[in-house]
Amino acid sequence: MQTINRVPKLYRQAYDVLVRDIRSGAYQRGMRLSETQIAERFSISRAPARQALYELERDGLVRKGEGRGYEVSDCDRLGHSQLVAELPLAEVEPRSSWELIYPEVELEIVSRTALASWRINEAVLARHYGVSRTVARDVVARLQERGIVRKETSGRWFAPALAAQHTEELFELRWVLEPLALQKAVPHLPEGFLATLRANLEAAMAAREVKSEQLDILEQEMHVDLLGHCGNQALLRAVSLPQSLLVAHHFLYRQTTHLFETEPFLPEHLCIISHLERCDVPAACEALVHHLQVSRQRAMLRIEAVANSITPAALPYLAQL
């Protein structure tokens, strides 16, 4: 059984940049660092700032100063931070507080829905990341917007398992809604858009190995970027709800590269593009429906494989239903 690959935590993002700064001389020996200073610089809460300082102290880059805070120490003890020092200097871009933790929360929840349904405790989520209830609420709202969580009649949030019935329902919605969005999108496609999609697909099909990140991009190009030109915002909101499957695929592709010798959806996407290039929209819609119908079974195979191969660590804000 393998554990889930995690998104780098907030403290690690700050830690990486601080190591680079100390190595480059931007922070010199004796200069003081504090939780508040780091939290303000990286637009993070004090909890990850505190952890970043702890990691720096562990690696001998800072030491406890007199009173509160830390001082930059000699840089001849670097431990594993030497790997970080080889990278170019970079900054963590300021973002909204909810955006800083959202990618990790999304991955943690989606990866677990292959196993079961999960209840999300908003208050504990806030405490776990050292953020306010408002920030935690914004994270959950985004999860709802992406179709990952729902609200029970009791008002509590839960993430439904990717069980057979739920997955079947999501795919049925997709093959009803996406062809309509495709019809409306075709007249508004920018010049060269289809040619770009074709080139990307053909490059992937010709490659000896396609990384999961590239598969994710190709899925986004077909089901999000292309359909996004439909112009009907109400329809796009409806289309996006069952596309929580695309979020799941972002995780599933990484865990199931062994299932297929070549990725089956690539020629199916190419078939849709070919029909569109010939201005045969009905045939393209029919090909899209076929693609989604056969994808349903492949998705279940991936979910089953993941359920049998991962052991997620317990998280205080998630309770299995």
C-alpha positions as CSV (number, residue, x, y, z in Angstrom):
1,M,0.0,0.0,0.0
2,Q,1.3,3.4,-0.8
3,T,0.7,6.8,0.7
4,I,-0.7,9.8,-1.1
5,N,1.7,12.2,-2.8
6,R,1.1,15.5,-1.0
7,V,1.1,19.1,-2.4
8,P,4.0,21.0,-0.8
9,K,2.8,22.6,2.4
10,L,2.8,26.4,2.9
11,Y,5.7,26.2,5.4
12,R,7.7,24.4,2.8
13,Q,7.1,27.1,0.2
14,A,8.4,29.7,2.7
15,Y,11.2,27.5,3.8
16,D,12.5,27.0,0.3
17,V,12.6,30.7,-0.5
18,L,14.3,31.5,2.9
19,V,17.0,28.9,2.3
20,R,17.7,30.5,-1.1
21,D,17.9,34.0,0.5
22,I,20.2,32.8,3.3
23,R,22.5,31.1,0.7
24,S,22.6,34.1,-1.5
25,G,23.4,36.5,1.3
26,A,20.1,38.4,1.3
27,Y,19.9,37.3,4.9
28,Q,23.3,37.6,6.6
29,R,24.6,36.2,9.8
30,G,23.0,37.8,12.9
31,M,19.9,39.1,11.1
32,R,16.7,38.4,13.0
33,L,13.7,36.5,11.7
34,S,10.3,36.2,13.4
35,E,7.1,34.4,12.8
36,T,5.3,37.7,12.2
37,Q,7.9,38.9,9.6
38,I,7.7,35.6,7.7
39,A,3.9,35.4,7.9
40,E,3.6,39.0,6.4
41,R,6.2,38.4,3.7
42,F,4.6,35.3,2.3
43,S,0.9,36.2,3.2
44,I,0.6,33.1,5.3
45,S,-0.6,32.5,8.9
46,R,1.8,32.2,11.9
47,A,1.5,28.4,12.1
48,P,3.3,27.7,8.8
49,A,5.7,30.5,9.5
50,R,6.6,28.9,12.8
51,Q,7.1,25.5,11.1
52,A,9.4,27.1,8.5
53,L,11.5,28.6,11.2
54,Y,11.6,25.2,13.0
55,E,12.9,23.6,9.8
56,L,15.5,26.3,9.3
57,E,16.7,25.8,12.9
58,R,16.8,22.0,12.4
59,D,19.1,22.5,9.4
60,G,21.4,24.9,11.3
61,L,20.5,27.9,9.2
62,V,19.0,29.9,12.1
63,R,19.2,29.7,15.9
64,K,17.0,31.0,18.8
65,G,17.9,34.6,19.5
66,E,17.9,36.4,22.7
67,G,14.3,37.1,23.6
68,R,11.8,36.3,20.9
69,G,12.7,35.3,17.3
70,Y,15.6,33.7,15.5
71,E,19.0,34.8,14.2
72,V,20.6,33.7,10.9
73,S,23.6,31.5,11.8
74,D,26.6,30.3,9.8
75,C,25.5,28.5,6.6
76,D,28.0,25.7,6.6
77,R,25.4,23.2,7.9
78,L,22.7,22.7,5.2
79,G,21.5,19.2,5.4
80,H,19.0,18.4,2.7
81,S,18.5,22.1,2.0
82,Q,21.5,21.9,-0.4
83,L,19.1,20.5,-2.9
84,V,17.0,23.6,-2.6
85,A,20.0,25.9,-2.9
86,E,20.7,24.7,-6.4
87,L,17.4,26.2,-7.6
88,P,17.1,29.8,-8.8
89,L,16.0,32.5,-6.4
90,A,12.2,32.8,-6.4
91,E,9.4,34.5,-4.4
92,V,6.1,33.1,-3.3
93,E,3.5,35.2,-5.0
94,P,1.0,36.8,-2.7
95,R,-2.4,35.2,-2.9
96,S,-5.6,35.2,-1.0
97,S,-5.4,33.1,2.2
98,W,-7.9,30.5,0.9
99,E,-5.9,30.1,-2.3
100,L,-2.8,29.3,-0.4
101,I,-4.3,26.2,1.2
102,Y,-6.9,25.2,-1.4
103,P,-4.8,23.0,-3.7
104,E,-3.7,20.8,-0.8
105,V,-7.2,20.6,0.7
106,E,-8.6,19.7,-2.7
107,L,-6.0,16.9,-3.3
108,E,-6.4,15.5,0.2
109,I,-10.2,15.2,-0.1
110,V,-10.4,14.1,-3.8
111,S,-7.8,11.4,-3.2
112,R,-9.8,10.0,-0.4
113,T,-13.1,9.8,-2.3
114,A,-11.8,6.8,-4.1
115,L,-12.2,5.0,-0.7
116,A,-15.3,6.5,1.0
117,S,-17.4,9.5,1.6
118,W,-16.0,12.1,4.0
119,R,-17.5,14.8,6.3
120,I,-15.6,18.1,6.4
121,N,-15.4,20.0,9.7
122,E,-15.0,23.6,8.8
123,A,-13.9,24.7,12.3
124,V,-11.2,22.0,12.5
125,L,-10.1,22.7,9.0
126,A,-9.4,26.3,10.1
127,R,-7.5,25.2,13.2
128,H,-5.5,22.6,11.2
129,Y,-4.1,25.3,8.8
130,G,-4.0,28.1,11.3
131,V,-6.5,30.3,9.4
132,S,-9.8,32.0,10.2
133,R,-13.2,30.4,9.9
134,T,-13.8,32.8,7.0
135,V,-10.9,31.4,5.1
136,A,-12.0,27.8,5.7
137,R,-15.5,28.8,4.6
138,D,-14.0,30.2,1.3
139,V,-12.1,26.9,0.7
140,V,-15.3,24.8,1.2
141,A,-17.2,27.2,-1.1
142,R,-14.7,26.6,-3.8
143,L,-14.9,22.9,-3.2
144,Q,-18.7,23.1,-3.6
145,E,-18.3,25.2,-6.8
146,R,-16.1,22.5,-8.3
147,G,-18.6,19.8,-7.4
148,I,-16.3,18.1,-4.9
149,V,-18.4,18.7,-1.7
150,R,-22.2,18.9,-1.0
151,K,-24.2,20.1,1.9
152,E,-26.4,17.7,3.9
153,T,-29.9,18.6,4.9
154,S,-28.4,19.1,8.4
155,G,-26.1,21.8,7.0
156,R,-22.9,19.8,7.3
157,W,-20.5,19.4,4.4
158,F,-19.5,16.1,2.9
159,A,-17.5,14.8,-0.1
160,P,-19.3,11.9,-1.7
161,A,-17.4,8.8,-2.5
162,L,-16.6,8.0,-6.2
163,A,-18.8,4.9,-5.9
164,A,-20.2,3.2,-9.0
165,Q,-23.6,4.9,-8.8
166,H,-22.3,8.4,-8.1
167,T,-19.7,8.0,-10.9
168,E,-22.4,6.8,-13.3
169,E,-24.6,9.8,-12.5
170,L,-21.8,12.2,-13.1
171,F,-21.0,10.7,-16.4
172,E,-24.6,10.7,-17.5
173,L,-24.8,14.4,-16.7
174,R,-21.7,15.0,-18.7
175,W,-22.8,13.2,-21.9
176,V,-26.1,15.1,-21.7
177,L,-24.7,18.6,-21.1
178,E,-21.3,18.7,-22.8
179,P,-22.5,18.0,-26.4
180,L,-24.9,21.0,-26.0
181,A,-22.0,23.2,-24.8
182,L,-19.9,21.9,-27.7
183,Q,-22.6,22.9,-30.2
184,K,-22.7,26.4,-28.8
185,A,-18.9,26.7,-28.5
186,V,-18.1,25.9,-32.1
187,P,-19.1,29.2,-33.7
188,H,-16.9,31.1,-31.2
189,L,-13.6,29.1,-31.4
190,P,-10.6,31.3,-32.0
191,E,-8.6,30.8,-35.2
192,G,-6.1,28.1,-34.8
193,F,-7.6,26.7,-31.7
194,L,-8.5,23.3,-33.1
195,A,-5.1,23.0,-34.8
196,T,-3.4,23.6,-31.4
197,L,-5.5,20.9,-29.8
198,R,-4.7,18.5,-32.7
199,A,-1.0,19.2,-32.5
200,N,-1.0,18.6,-28.7
201,L,-2.9,15.3,-29.1
202,E,-0.7,14.0,-31.9
203,A,2.5,14.9,-29.9
204,A,1.2,12.9,-26.9
205,M,0.2,10.0,-29.1
206,A,3.7,9.9,-30.7
207,A,5.5,10.1,-27.4
208,R,6.9,7.0,-25.8
209,E,5.6,8.1,-22.4
210,V,3.1,10.7,-21.5
211,K,3.2,12.1,-18.0
212,S,0.1,12.4,-15.9
213,E,0.4,16.1,-15.8
214,Q,0.2,16.3,-19.6
215,L,-2.8,14.0,-19.7
216,D,-4.5,16.3,-17.3
217,I,-3.8,19.3,-19.5
218,L,-5.2,17.5,-22.6
219,E,-8.4,16.7,-20.6
220,Q,-8.7,20.4,-19.6
221,E,-8.2,21.5,-23.2
222,M,-11.1,19.3,-24.5
223,H,-13.6,19.5,-21.7
224,V,-12.9,23.0,-20.2
225,D,-11.1,25.2,-22.6
226,L,-13.0,24.1,-25.7
227,L,-16.4,24.0,-24.0
228,G,-15.7,27.3,-22.3
229,H,-16.3,29.1,-25.6
230,C,-20.0,28.3,-25.5
231,G,-20.9,31.7,-24.1
232,N,-23.8,30.4,-22.0
233,Q,-22.7,31.0,-18.4
234,A,-25.6,29.1,-16.9
235,L,-24.9,26.1,-19.1
236,L,-21.2,26.3,-18.2
237,R,-22.0,26.3,-14.5
238,A,-24.1,23.2,-15.0
239,V,-21.4,21.5,-17.0
240,S,-18.8,22.2,-14.4
241,L,-20.7,20.4,-11.6
242,P,-20.2,16.8,-12.9
243,Q,-16.7,17.8,-14.1
244,S,-15.5,17.2,-10.5
245,L,-14.4,14.0,-12.2
246,L,-11.7,16.0,-14.0
247,V,-10.4,17.1,-10.6
248,A,-10.3,13.4,-9.5
249,H,-8.5,12.4,-12.7
250,H,-5.7,14.9,-11.8
251,F,-5.0,12.5,-8.9
252,L,-6.0,9.2,-10.6
253,Y,-3.8,9.6,-13.6
254,R,-0.7,9.8,-11.4
255,Q,-1.7,6.7,-9.5
256,T,-2.7,4.4,-12.4
257,T,-0.2,4.9,-15.2
258,H,0.2,1.1,-15.2
259,L,-3.4,0.3,-16.2
260,F,-3.1,1.1,-20.0
261,E,-0.2,0.6,-22.4
262,T,-1.3,3.8,-24.1
263,E,-3.9,6.3,-22.9
264,P,-7.2,5.4,-24.5
265,F,-8.8,8.8,-24.5
266,L,-6.2,10.3,-26.9
267,P,-7.6,8.9,-30.1
268,E,-11.1,9.6,-28.9
269,H,-10.3,13.3,-28.4
270,L,-8.6,13.3,-31.8
271,C,-11.7,11.9,-33.4
272,I,-13.8,14.7,-32.0
273,I,-11.3,17.3,-33.2
274,S,-11.3,15.7,-36.7
275,H,-15.1,16.0,-37.0
276,L,-15.0,19.6,-35.9
277,E,-12.3,20.4,-38.4
278,R,-14.7,19.1,-41.1
279,C,-17.5,21.2,-39.7
280,D,-19.5,18.1,-38.8
281,V,-20.7,19.2,-35.5
282,P,-23.4,16.4,-35.1
283,A,-20.7,13.8,-35.6
284,A,-18.4,15.6,-33.2
285,C,-21.2,15.5,-30.5
286,E,-21.8,11.9,-31.2
287,A,-18.1,11.1,-30.8
288,L,-18.0,13.2,-27.5
289,V,-20.9,11.1,-26.1
290,H,-19.2,7.9,-27.1
291,H,-16.0,9.1,-25.5
292,L,-17.7,9.9,-22.2
293,Q,-19.6,6.6,-22.2
294,V,-16.5,4.4,-22.6
295,S,-14.6,6.7,-20.2
296,R,-17.0,5.8,-17.4
297,Q,-15.7,2.2,-17.2
298,R,-12.1,3.3,-17.4
299,A,-12.8,5.7,-14.5
300,M,-14.1,2.9,-12.4
301,L,-11.1,0.8,-13.1
302,R,-8.8,3.7,-12.0
303,I,-10.8,4.3,-8.9
304,E,-10.7,0.6,-7.9
305,A,-7.0,0.5,-8.5
306,V,-6.4,3.5,-6.3
307,A,-8.7,2.2,-3.6
308,N,-6.5,-0.9,-3.4
309,S,-3.2,0.8,-3.4
310,I,-3.3,3.9,-1.1
311,T,-3.5,4.3,2.6
312,P,-4.3,7.9,3.4
313,A,-3.1,9.4,6.7
314,A,-5.8,10.5,9.1
315,L,-6.7,14.2,9.0
316,P,-8.5,15.9,11.8
317,Y,-10.9,17.9,9.6
318,L,-12.1,14.7,7.7
319,A,-14.3,12.0,9.2
320,Q,-15.2,8.9,7.1
321,L,-18.9,8.3,6.7
